[in-house]
């Protein structure tokens, strides 16, 4: 085999592969032998039919096409390896070969981009870890007391912090659903609508949803999810302790106008919360001796959580600045593939709302400029996502970061626990290719964390608490990407 680069510029190449006549003849023999084993010809044992009979039965052109495919599959990978080229897409120009004749075919390649990363030491990170305040600790103390409160039935109207049981008002002939509502754990604008109402009152609730056309069942499901979270804490017996820090953040899209949805409910029960006092007696129910121990653990949990959040934000900042400082041409085929994947994801999301992608696109076409804006945003998002993957893959290649089997197993166990399954169940769900990709993502994210920590140490000393200085791949959720 001989290989030739006919043309090459940034991101593209055209090559020719020459295969000698002896190799062509050998491939013909292999293809004919394979066909003969599969072909059933009366009067001949399997694999013993002569060539002329096979050509008559199958056709010379069909045999030549199989030989062509076999030659391309064998010699094309060898050629790009020999020429030290990394194609992300290829278009082959290959005709049918003739037995015993030299054979050549050409390929136009779109190449994996060759680029250099900037000097990593010159990237300055501005994100700092948020300090733990007394207010944060007090908020978690209040949450802990609420989670361990005893629920006391009351006959008065609902007040702030109460725990209610309401029943939806269904259509005529339909039975309503019971929904527990903890006024401390629902949105303030929702909680306010219950205040002052007594047992037996019917209320028409106004609900705001981030998505349009939300069905009543979805609203009830969101209520149930909130109720499940509260019932795990506040119980009739007032037992159980949860010392993980409570993080309260505004939901994505908060403040944007949303289509209001109404739901009629009847108040069936009202309970007040009798919260335990923050003292040593309460501490003992949590498995500690003194209340200061509880506060110390809450503060420590908050510090660990804020440190992890800071490291994640610093990783995002580093990645964004690294992308800005890196010049790379995104291959068109990779961008097109990513756009297709994004559209497939959107189609699945719309399907969950009983809608279709085509219907959504038609609605955009109905308004001037909407479809063009959507296509432009999709194109920019796909290009940015591919560039991010390319840059981080190059970072991983430069650093040579490795993920040990122990780290990978720990990460699988952590993810399995979060998904309420077993590590073995998660392995089976992901499959071999999924596990390979998951390990790649974990390794790549480890490379980002290690770089961030090195930068922070270089810039202003050891800014991170020692508890998060050691590698923590097991508690990281990797950012998804596609391997190329």
MOGIFEN-V100018 format. One record per residue. PSI is psi in radians with two decimals (NA if undefined). D_CENTER is the distance of its C-alpha to the mean C-alpha in Angstrom with 1 decimal. Layout:
psi: [PSI/PSI]
d_center: [D_CENTER/D_CENTER]
This chain:
psi: [2.39/2.49/2.56/2.34/1.95/-0.69/2.58/2.29/-2.97/1.94/-0.10/2.69/2.66/2.22/2.80/2.39/2.17/2.19/2.18/2.74/-0.63/-0.66/-0.60/-0.78/-0.70/-0.72/-0.69/-0.80/-0.73/-0.73/-0.78/-0.70/-0.67/-0.76/-0.73/-0.62/-0.50/-0.41/2.34/1.91/2.13/2.33/-0.09/2.46/2.70/2.25/-0.03/0.00/2.36/2.81/-0.72/-0.70/-0.73/-0.79/-0.61/-0.76/-0.82/-0.67/2.35/-0.68/-0.73/-0.69/-0.75/-0.64/-0.71/-0.69/-0.75/-0.84/-0.71/-0.71/-0.80/-0.80/-0.50/-0.81/-0.40/-0.86/-0.66/-0.66/-0.83/-0.54/-0.73/-0.64/-0.01/0.82/2.56/1.62/2.51/-0.27/2.65/2.61/2.04/2.47/1.72/2.13/3.06/2.32/2.89/2.42/2.25/0.13/2.57/2.63/2.42/2.52/2.74/2.77/2.31/2.19/2.44/2.13/2.60/2.24/2.47/2.02/2.86/2.54/2.66/3.05/1.92/-0.53/-0.25/-0.06/2.17/2.22/2.23/-0.32/2.25/2.73/2.33/2.29/2.65/2.23/2.84/-0.58/-0.69/-0.76/-0.76/-0.67/-0.68/-0.56/-0.79/-0.73/-0.70/-0.73/-0.68/-0.70/-0.49/0.34/2.71/2.30/2.14/2.09/2.43/2.75/-0.08/2.99/2.82/2.42/2.91/2.35/-0.08/2.91/2.05/2.67/2.09/2.82/2.27/2.60/1.86/3.07/2.90/2.21/-0.12/2.48/2.38/2.93/2.46/2.35/2.08/2.44/2.05/1.94/-0.27/-0.38/0.24/2.91/2.46/-0.71/-0.44/-0.76/-0.67/-0.53/-0.28/-0.40/2.36/-0.11/2.48/3.01/2.28/-0.27/2.47/2.29/2.38/1.85/2.47/2.06/2.46/2.28/2.60/-0.45/2.76/2.75/0.83/2.27/2.76/-0.62/-0.62/-0.65/-0.77/-0.64/-0.67/-0.65/-0.81/-0.68/-0.72/-0.70/-0.71/-0.70/-0.66/-0.63/-0.44/-0.37/-1.39/2.15/2.93/-0.67/-0.31/0.46/2.93/2.42/2.50/1.92/0.18/2.52/2.51/2.16/2.12/2.05/2.63/2.38/2.67/2.34/0.10/2.46/-0.27/2.65/2.38/2.67/2.10/2.52/2.46/2.64/2.20/2.29/2.77/2.30/2.10/-0.44/2.55/2.26/2.41/2.75/2.16/1.79/2.45/2.59/2.52/1.38/-3.09/-0.57/-0.77/-0.70/-0.68/-0.58/-0.31/0.08/0.30/2.95/-0.69/2.75/-0.67/-0.54/-0.70/-0.81/-0.67/-0.70/-0.72/-0.77/-0.73/-0.72/-0.72/-0.75/-0.74/-0.73/-0.80/-0.62/-0.73/-0.70/-0.70/-0.75/-0.69/-0.78/-0.67/-0.62/-0.71/-0.73/-0.76/-0.80/-0.77/-0.78/-0.62/-0.71/-0.72/-0.69/-0.11/2.27/2.09/2.40/2.10/2.12/2.34/-0.64/-0.65/-0.68/-0.72/-0.69/-0.71/-0.67/-0.71/-0.72/-0.69/-0.69/-0.65/-0.72/-0.72/-0.69/-0.72/-0.69/-0.73/-0.63/-0.63/-0.33/0.28/0.66/3.02/2.73/-0.74/-0.70/-0.69/-0.77/-0.65/-0.65/-0.56/-0.67/-0.45/-0.31/2.30/2.21/-0.22/-0.81/-0.70/-0.74/-0.71/-0.83/-0.67/-0.75/-0.67/-0.74/-0.77/-0.69/-0.73/-0.75/-0.73/-0.69/-0.74/-0.73/-0.72/-0.80/-0.77/-0.76/-0.76/-0.57/-0.66/-0.67/-0.80/-0.70/-0.75/-0.76/-0.47/0.55/2.43/2.62/2.11/2.81/-0.62/-0.73/-0.71/-0.77/-0.69/-0.69/-0.70/-0.74/-0.72/-0.82/-0.70/-0.72/-0.73/-0.52/0.16/0.80/-3.03/2.75/-0.71/-0.68/-0.68/-0.69/-0.77/-0.65/-0.72/-0.63/3.06/-0.82/-0.67/-0.69/-0.70/-0.78/-0.67/-0.71/-0.69/-0.79/-0.73/-0.73/-0.73/-0.74/-0.56/-0.69/-0.70/-0.79/-0.76/-0.70/-0.74/-0.78/-0.69/-0.73/-0.76/-0.71/-0.73/-0.72/-0.83/0.58/-2.94/1.61/-0.32/2.47/2.54/-0.45/-0.40/0.15/-0.65/2.68/2.42/0.82/-0.50/-0.42/0.34/2.45/1.93/2.60/2.28/2.61/-3.05/2.37/2.55/NA]
d_center: [43.8/44.0/41.2/41.7/39.6/41.2/39.2/36.4/35.0/31.9/29.0/31.3/33.9/36.4/37.8/40.5/40.7/44.2/44.8/48.3/50.5/50.6/46.8/46.9/49.7/47.8/44.8/47.1/48.6/45.2/44.1/47.5/47.5/44.1/45.3/48.6/46.9/45.1/48.0/50.6/54.0/57.1/59.6/57.2/55.2/51.4/50.9/54.6/54.8/56.3/54.4/56.6/55.8/52.0/52.3/54.2/51.9/48.5/49.7/50.0/47.4/44.8/45.6/45.4/42.0/40.7/42.4/40.7/37.3/38.1/39.4/36.4/33.9/36.1/37.1/34.3/31.9/35.0/35.9/32.7/32.7/36.4/35.9/32.9/30.7/27.0/26.4/23.2/25.2/28.9/31.6/34.5/38.1/39.9/43.1/44.6/46.5/50.1/51.1/52.8/51.9/49.8/46.5/44.2/41.0/38.9/35.2/33.6/30.5/27.7/27.0/24.1/25.0/27.1/26.7/27.3/25.4/27.4/29.1/26.4/29.1/29.9/26.5/27.3/24.9/26.0/23.6/25.5/24.8/26.0/29.0/29.5/32.2/34.7/33.3/29.8/31.6/33.8/30.9/29.5/33.1/33.5/30.2/31.4/34.8/33.4/31.2/34.4/36.7/39.3/39.3/42.8/44.0/45.7/47.9/47.2/44.9/41.3/40.7/37.8/35.9/37.2/35.4/36.1/36.0/36.0/36.4/35.2/38.1/37.5/39.4/42.9/43.0/39.4/38.7/36.6/33.7/34.0/31.4/31.6/31.1/31.1/32.4/31.0/27.4/27.2/27.2/30.7/31.6/31.1/33.0/35.9/36.5/37.4/39.8/43.4/42.9/44.7/44.4/45.1/44.0/42.0/39.5/37.7/34.4/32.8/29.0/26.7/23.3/20.6/20.6/23.8/25.7/24.2/26.3/28.3/26.5/23.2/25.2/26.7/23.3/22.2/25.6/25.2/21.9/23.7/26.7/25.0/23.9/27.4/29.2/27.6/29.4/32.6/34.7/38.3/39.1/37.3/35.9/32.7/31.3/27.9/28.1/24.4/24.4/23.8/21.5/22.4/20.5/21.2/18.6/16.9/19.6/22.3/25.7/25.0/27.4/26.2/28.1/30.0/30.1/32.9/33.2/36.6/36.8/39.8/39.9/40.9/40.8/40.6/40.2/40.6/38.9/41.2/39.3/40.4/42.1/40.3/42.8/43.4/43.9/40.4/39.1/40.7/38.8/35.6/36.9/38.3/41.9/41.9/40.1/39.6/37.6/35.2/34.9/34.4/31.5/29.9/30.4/29.0/25.8/25.5/26.1/23.5/20.9/22.0/22.1/18.5/17.5/19.8/18.5/14.9/16.7/18.9/16.2/14.9/18.6/19.4/16.7/18.0/21.5/21.1/19.9/22.9/25.3/24.2/25.8/24.2/24.8/21.7/22.7/23.2/22.0/18.5/18.3/19.6/17.1/14.1/16.0/16.5/12.8/12.3/15.4/14.4/11.3/13.9/16.4/14.5/14.0/17.7/18.8/17.7/20.1/22.8/22.6/22.2/20.9/24.5/25.8/23.4/24.4/28.0/27.9/26.8/29.7/32.1/31.7/33.0/30.5/27.4/26.3/27.1/25.1/22.0/22.5/23.0/19.9/17.8/19.7/19.1/15.4/15.2/17.6/16.0/12.6/14.8/17.0/14.5/13.5/17.2/18.3/16.0/17.0/20.6/20.3/19.3/22.2/24.6/23.9/23.9/21.5/21.4/19.6/22.1/22.0/22.6/19.6/17.3/19.0/18.7/14.9/14.8/17.3/15.5/12.3/14.8/16.7/14.0/13.4/17.2/17.7/19.4/18.3/20.3/18.7/15.1/16.7/18.2/15.2/13.3/16.5/17.9/15.7/12.4/14.0/15.1/11.8/10.3/13.6/13.5/10.3/12.1/15.3/14.2/12.9/16.2/18.1/16.9/17.9/21.2/22.0/21.5/23.7/26.3/26.5/26.9/29.6/31.3/31.3/32.6/32.8/30.8/28.9/26.5/27.9/28.5/26.3/23.2/24.9/24.4/21.2/18.6/15.9/16.2/14.9/12.0/8.3/7.3/5.7/4.5/7.8/10.7/13.7/17.0]
